[in-house]
Amino acid sequence: MNIKIFLIPLLATGLFFFVYILLAATTNFLSVEAGYAIGEVSRWCERISGGYFREPANALSNLGFITTGLIMFWILANEKKRKDSRFHGPTPTALLYASAALFLGPGSLLMHGTHTTWGQWADWLSMIMYISIPWLVNVFVIKNYKESSFVKVYLYIVGVYGLLSWLFGTGLGINFNFWALSIALWVITEVLQNYNSKIIRYLSGFVGIAVMSVFGIFPDQVILNFSEYWWVVLFWLPALILDEKSPVKKNYFPWYWAGVGFYIAAFAIWLQGYPGTALCNPDSIFQPHGIWHILSACATLSFFFFFRSTQKI
């Protein structure tokens, strides 16, 4: 066992909570979102606390991401690298995935815990750090590019987006929804990995349109508000890059569909995590948004196992 692979993220997590509590106790580290006050109901349903966590249940439910992330590191620490897999052993790809999955916890906790603008930025960036990995992995595996190149491109994308989103907001001032785009690109690249032909490449962008529809954004809405959804044209980008047959295949049952199930269930519950909805109880420790965090964490672990099923054809 390579114990360092597990101990480093474990100690980093402990350090995060130590610094958080220290700063929350001794400085103006915490805030309250504009338009709200302590004792009122937050936009995520939970009543705003005057303690160390503005939304205690919504903040601490992010321990789910931390737990599943540490499980990934534990598994990788107990394995050796394999030449035929980028997700077995402490490979750069596997470590990046586990790190991004774990960081979803601190990122989201900073938003729900501090109610600061920079906490919201950290939350959104953590989401982008995670969701940009799957489709990038698919592209680099299908093209058989080096893992070192994958790491460089990933860090460049995250670094540039992180800076620009800090300066101009999550939409970069141009209505760019990188989160929604990445979900669509992931599904599109999965389709191209399994069914790559000229006609499929022509039609692949419509897969992204279908994915958007699942989340309540329908084609007529895109057409009528194209200035808001202009980035759908990027749905056809993978077809321009992935013009060859994939050298690998993955097993979609059970882990891919388990991950999809967890996430769809999480999304449905997330829709109930607002004031005025049927499941909103501001004073309950069981918050819909907190359940969203836990189910989403289960999805990240399921997808981790899914990518580990990759085999060369």
Secondary structure, 3 states (H helix, E strand, C coil): CCHHHHHHHHHHHHHHHHHHHHHHHHCCCCCCCCCCCCCCECCCCCECCCCCCCCHHHHHCCHHHHHHHHHHHHHHHCCCCECCECCCCCCHHHHHHHHHHHHHHHHHHHHHHHCCHHHHHHHHHHHHHHHHHHHHHHHHHHCCCCHHHHHHHHHHHHHHHHHHHHHHCCCCCCCCCHHHHHHHHHHHHHHHHHCCCHHHHHHHHHHHHHHHHHCCCCHHHHHHCCCCCHHHHHHHHHHHHCCCCCCEECCCCCHHHHHHHHHHHHHHHHCCCCCCCCCCCCCCCCCHHHHHHHHHHHHHHHHHHHHCCCEEC
